[in-house]
Amino acid sequence: MLSTQVGYAVGGPSWGITGSPYIVKTTNGGVDWLELPLPPAMGGWQGPSPAARSWSA
């Protein structure tokens, strides 16, 4: 979580199961989550670009 109210999470299918990755965001401490669109270049799992700022848990 970036603060007590704002946070992001990523997910996707388990290994060996088809499906798409996803990114979700909360602005109310996790009560509600909104799925965000994937970046245009992202067709599957990718790491951050060298200049990107990333968070991991």
N, C-alpha and C positions, 0 to 999 in steps of 0.2 A: 504494500500500500504506500502510496506517495504521501498520504496524510490519513487522518482518522476517517475521512469521507471519500477520498478519491483513490481508486486503485484499478489495476489492469490484471487480466489473467489470459493465458493462452492455453489452448487445448487442441485435441485432434484425436484421430482414431488410434486404437491400440495397434501395436505391431502386428502385421499380417491381416488387418481388417481394413477394407476400403473406406474412404471418407475424406473429408476436407479439414484442414486446420482452421482454427477460428481464434479471434481476439475479442474479449469482452471488457467492458469498462463499467465501473460503478461510481456514482457521485454522491451516494447516500449511505456510505459505510457498509455496503454489501447487501442492503435490503433488495435492491433491484440491480440487474445487470443488463446492459445493452450490447448486442453484438455489433462490432465495428467491421466495415469492409476491409478486406485484405489489401495491402499495397498492390498496385497494378503488376509489378514484376514478380509477385509471389505466387507461384503455381503449386508450391509444395513447401516442405520444410527447408529453411535457409537460415544461415547465421546472419548476424548483423554486419553491415558494411564496416570497413575499418574506421570510417569517420563517424559512425553512428553511436549514439549513446544508448546503452541497453541496461536493463535490470534483470536479474535472475534470482530465483528462489529455489 
